[in-house]
Amino acid sequence: MLANLKETNLRAAHEDAALAVRSLRLSYGPAEILRGIDLSLAPGKALALLGPSGSGKTTLLRVLAGLEAPSAGEVFVHGGCVAAPARGLFLPPERRKLGMVFQDYALWPHMSVAQNVGFPLEMQGIGRAERLSRAQAALARVGLEAMGDRRPSALSGGQQQRVGIARAIASGARTVLFDEPLSNLDRELRESMVDEIAGLVADLGLTALYVTHDHSEAFSLADEVAILREGQIVQAAPPEILVDRPANPWVAEFLRLGAVLSADAARAVLRDLAVPQMAKAVLLPRRDIRICGTSETSLRARVLRCLFRGDDYQLALALPDGSEIQISAASRIAPGQEIGLHIAPEALRWFDIPKRP
C-alpha cells in the first residue's frame, strides 16, 4: 500500500510539473551517460543544470528536448509523458511544445531577423502572413520590434541572443531550454546579459531550464540548481542552500566554497580544534575567514599570489597541509608573506564521508 501511495504521489507531482524526469537513464553501448536521474521543475520557475564537462548536463537537456531518446525511465512535459522506452513512447521535438535557445544562436545569416523567428512556424506549415505577425509579436516582447527587417549580422551578440529567445516563444512555448546561452559572449556582455535574460524570463512568465558550466550564471539565473557528476545529480537546491550546506566535499570543492581538509589534516592545521568523532573531512568556507595577526590565531597561511580586482584584492593562500584557498583582502600583501587567519568554529562544515580524489 505504501508503495502504491508513493507511486501515486510521484505521478501527481509529475503531472503538476512543467518538466520532469523519473529514473532516467541513457547509455551509448556499455557507456552509461545518465544514471537514474529524478528531477522536477515547477511552472514559472528557473532551474540550472551545473556540472563539469562530461557530467551529462547537455545530454539531459537533449533528452528533455527530444533530440536524444532515453534508454530507460520517463520524461514528462507539462504533465504529459513524452518518452517512456518501456512503453515504446517517444514524441519528437516538434510535438513537445518547448522552446530552445542555443549557445551559437543558430540564426540563418541570409534571412532577416523576422524570418529567423518565424522559421520554426514555417516548418509547422503556418502561412506566411501569420508567421510574420507572430514573429513580430515575439520580437516586440523581447524589445526588438524595430529590428525585424535587419540581418542577424547587423545585431550585437546580446541582440542576437534576444532573437533566439523570440524564436523560442513565437510558437507559444511556455517552457524554454537554454543550452549555455552566454558562452559565446565576452565577459562584460555576458555579465550584463545574465540580468537581461533573467528579467526577460520573469517578465514573459516563462519556465526556464539552463545548462551552464559557470557557477555565478547558475546562481544568478536560477531558483534552483542541480549539480551533476558522472551522470547523476549529487545535489539539487536553491543557490543559497548549496553555499550554506553543500552535500559533500566534492560539491564544496566544485563550487570553490573554500578549502576542504581531511579530519586528520584539520587536527594538524587547526590547533586546539575539537574534531567530531565521525568526521572525515571539513570545509573552511572562504567567506567566513578573516585575516588577523599571527599572534591572534591558530591558523597560518602563506601568500602565493595577490591579484588586484578593482575594489579589493584576491589572495591565493597555501595552508600548512599544502591545501590552497582564495580569500579577499582590503590591501595588497606580498607573495611569500605569512599571515594569520581566523575562522569561527561554528562556521566549519563537517562531513562524515571521505573526500573523493
N, C-alpha and C positions, 0 to 999 in steps of 0.2 A: 504493500500500500504506500509506504514512504517513497519507494522508487517511482511509482506511478505519479504521486504528488509532485515529486521533483521534476519529472518529465513534463507534467502539465505546466508547472511554473516556468520552466525553460522555454516552452513553446509560446507561452503568453508574453514573455519578455522579448522574444524574437519578433513576435507579431507587432509589438509596440515600437520596435527599433527602426531607424532609418536604414541602418546596415548592421548585419550580424553574421558571424560565422560560428559554427559549432563543430568541435572535434575535427578541425580542418587539417588535412594532410595533402602534400603534393610531393611526388617523387619523380626523378628522372632516372629510370633504371634502378640501380642499387642506391643511388644518392637521394637521401630524403631531405628536401629543401624546407618544407613546412611540417612541423611535427606536433600535431594535436593542438591547434590554436582555437581558443574560445574568446570571442570579442563581441561587444555590442556598442553601438553608437546611437544615442537618442536624437530625435529630430531637433534641429536648431542648435545642435552642439558641434564643437570642432574637436577632432581627435588627431593627434600627430603620431605617426609611426617613426620611431627613432631607433637607430642602431648602427653598428659598424658595417662596413662594406661586407656583403655576403651573409648578412644576418637574416635575410628573407623579407625585408620590408617592401621592396619593389615587387617581388613575386606575389606577396599578399595583395597588394593593390591591383595587380594584373588579374588575379583570381576574382576579386570583387568586381572588376570592370567587365569580366567575361573574356579577357584576352588569353587566359590560361584556364584549363579545366582541372579541377582538383582531383586527387586520387581517391580521397575519402572525405567524409564529413558533409556539411550542408552550408549553403550560402543563402542569406535572406536579404532582400532589398525591399524596403517599405512594406514589411510584413509578409511578403510573398517569397516562397522558396524558388530560387533561380538556378540552383545547382545542387544536385544530390546524386553522386555516382551510383550509390546502392540502388537507386530507383530509376537510373538511366535518364535523369533530368539534367538538361543544360540549356539555358537560354542564352542566345548570342548577345553581344554588347548593345545592339540597337533596340533590343526589347527590354533592357533593364532600366531605362529612364534615368540614367546617370550622366552627368556632365564630366568632362575630363580636361584638365589644363596641364600641358606638357612643359618640360623644362626647356625645350628648344622652340617653344611657341607653336611650331608646326603650322606656320602660315604660308600659303601659296604666294610667291613673290609676284606672279603675273596677274593675280586677282586684286580687286580693290578690297578695302577693309570690309565693306558691307558684304561683298561676295564671299569673303572668307568666313564671315559669321554665318551667312546663310547656306554655306556648302553642305553641312550635315542635313539640313532641311531638304536640299535638292536630292540627296541620296534617299530620303524618305518619300520622294515623289510629290513634294509640295510645290504648287505652282509658283511662278516667278514673282508675281505681284505680292502674294502672301509672304514669300521668302524675304523679299526686300523690306516689307512692312515689319515683320518680326525681327529681322536683323537690325533695322533702325531703332526699334523699341529697345532691343537689348543693348545697343550702343549707348542709347540715352541713359539707361540705368547705370552704366559704368562711367558716365561723363564724357563720352566720345561721340556725341550725336553729330558734331560738325566734321568728323573725320571719315565718314563713310565712303567718300569718293577717292580718298587717297590710297596709295600703295603702302604696304607694310614697311617698306624701306624708308619711307618718309617719317616714320614714327620712332620715338625713343624706345629704349628697351622696356621701360615701365609702361608706356602706352601699348606696346605690343602685347605685354602680359595682360593688360586690360581687355584687349581684343580677344585673347584666349578665354578670358572669363565670360565675355559677352557671347562668344560662340557656345560655351558650355551651357549657358542659361537660355539661349534663344529657343531651344526646343521645349522649354518649360521644366527643365530638370530642377528638382528641389535639393538634390544632393550632388556635390561636386567633389571629384577626386583630383588632388593636386600632386603631380609627380615632380618633386624637387623644383618648385616653380621659380625659385630665385637663384638657382645655382649658376646660371649664365650671366648674372648681373655683377657689376663691380661692387665693392664693399659698401661704398657710400649710397649707391642707389638701392642695394639690397636692404640696407637698414631702413631707408625711407619706405620701401615697398612692403616691408613687414607690417607697418602701421596701415598702409593703404589697403592691402589685401584683407587684413583683419577688419578694417572699417567697412569695406565693401561687402564682405561676407555677412557681417552683422546687419548692415543696412538692407541688404537684399533678403534677409531672413533665411539664409541657406544653411544646410548641414554640410560640413566640410571634413574631409579626411586628407591630411597632408603626409607625404613621405619626405623626410628630410634627414640629413646627417648632421645638421647644425643644432646644437643644444639651445642656443639663445632663440633661434627661429621657432623651434618646437615650443619652448616655454612662452614665447610671446603670442603665438598664433592659436594655441590650443587650450581648450578647457581641461583636457586630459591627455596624457602622453603614455603611449605603450612602448616600452623598451624591449626590443627583440635581440635575441642572441642565439645563433645557431638554429634558427627556425622555430624558436619558442619565445613566448612572452615571459620575461623574467619579472617584470613589474609593470602595472598599469595604474596610474593615479594622477590626480591634479599635480601640476608642476611644484607647488609649494610642499606637497607631501613627499614627492621624490627627493627634494632637497633636505627636508627635515628628517625623513625616515626612509633612507634607501634600504631596499630589502636585503641586500647582501654586499660584501666588499666589492664585488665586480661592478655593481651599479654605482657605488660611490666613486670608484676609480674612473669608470667610463664618463660620468658626469663631471669629473675633475672637482669633486667637492672638498678635497683635502688629501692628507697623507693617510694611507692605510697601513697599519703596523700589525705584525703578529703579536699575540699576547706576550710572548717571551721578549720580543723587541720592546714592547711598551714598558715592561718591567725594568728593562735596562736603560731605556731612554728617559722615561718619566720617573724620576726618583720619588720615593715615598708614596707611590701610587698603589691603591688597593685594587687589584685586578679581580673581577668577578670569577668565581670558581669555574664556570662553564665557558668562559670567554675564550675564543680562538683568535680574534682579531679586533682591532679598534680603529675607528675613523677619528682623525683630528680635523674637524671642519675648519677650513681656512678662514671662513667668515667670523669665527669665534676666537681667532688667535690675534693677540696684540703684542707689539714689541715693547720690551721693558729692559731695564738694566740687568746685566748678567748676575748681579748680586741678589736680585729680587726673584729669581726664578729657578726652577729645577730642570728647565728645558733650554738647551742651547742649540744654535744653528749657525752654519757658515754661509755667507752670501756667495752665491755662484754668479748671478747676473743681476743687474739693475737696469730696468728699461723705463724711460720716461713716457707716460701715456697722455700727456696734455694737462690733466688735472691731478694726477698723482703718479707714483712710481710702482712698478711691478717688480717684486723681488722673487728670484728663484733661490730657494734655500736648500742646503743639504743638512739633514738631521744626522745625529750621531750613528744611526744604524745604516746610513747610506741612502735612505729614502729622500725623495725630493718633494718639496711643496712650494707653491706660489702664494704669496700674500701681497697686499697693498701696503704702501708706506707713504707718509706725508713728505719725506725728504729723501735725497739721494744717499745711498750707503754703498761704500766702495766694495767691489768683489774681494773676497778673501777675508773680510772682517767678520769676527764672531759677534753674534748678538744674542740677547736673551728673549725668550718667548714665554708668554703666559696664556694658558687656556684653563677655564674653569672646569673642574671635574664633571660637573653636570652637563657640560656641552659635549663630552665624549660620547660617541655612538659605538656601543659594543656589539659584536656579532658572535654568535655561537656556532658558526660554520667556518671552515678553513678558507683562506683566500686561494682562489684558483690561479694557476700560473697563466 
